[in-house]
Amino acid sequence: MPVFPSKPFRRSQTQAQDLGERIAASYRNKVARNPFLFFGLPFIALMVSASFLLTPATALRYESYDRKHKQMTDEEVMELGLKGPSGKGGLTYNPRRRKLVKGELNERDEYYRLMAKDLDNWEQKRVERWKGEPDGRL
């Protein structure tokens, strides 16, 4: 039985002619010989470097969230009218609120207006629809 060489024979037509194909073939051979050195180590290095590069981006995300949702001091709350003059309790006076009723409206009037509503006897009414708009009835 004849002895065959260990190197496979390639014809000139099937050999990689392009430089990119030759580099890819060389890389595939190196990965086959040392997979961790040429595949695993670059992957781990990429993951570690990406985590360091993305840290400022995540910090920027949380800083923008903190700017939108910052805790207000008592002075800022008083300026917005969310606390009373004594600084205690809930909403007592908001100077930015639109007043729909003419004249002075104080807390007592608002309280009696809400208490006058009969919440036990109410009737559900359908919203009036435009002509040609489906009303949802089957």
Residue, then its C-alpha position, 0 to 999 in steps of 0.5 A: m500500500p502506498v504512503f500518502p503525504s499528510k498535506p492534502f493536495r489542492r489544485s490551482q483552480t480551487q486554491a484561494q486567489d483573493l487575498g481576503e480568502r487566503i487570510a480567511a483560510s489561514y485564520r480557519n487553520k489557526v483556529a482549528r489548531n488553537p481555538f482558545l487563542f484565536f477565538g475565545l480570547p478575542f471574544i472575552a477581550l471584546m466583552v470586557s472592553a465593551s463593558f468598559l466602553l458602555t459604562p459611560a452610556t449607562a451612567l448618562r442614561y441614569e443621570s438623565y433619568d435623575r434630572k427628570h425625576k429629581q427630589m424637590t426641596d420644601e422651597e420649590v414645593m412652596e413655590l409650586g403651591l403644593k404645600g400650604p403656608s405652614g409647609k404641612g400636608g396635602l394640596t391646599y392652594n395651587p396658584r397655577r390651577r385653572k379656575l373654571v368658576k368665576g369669583e373666589l373659590n376656597e376650600r370650604d366651597e369645594y368641599y361642599r360642592l363635592m359633598a353635594k354630589d349623590l354618589d349612590n344614585w347614578e346612571q351610566k350614560r353613553v357618550e354621544r357619537w358623531k354621525g357615521e361613527p360606530d358606537g360599539r353596539l353589535 
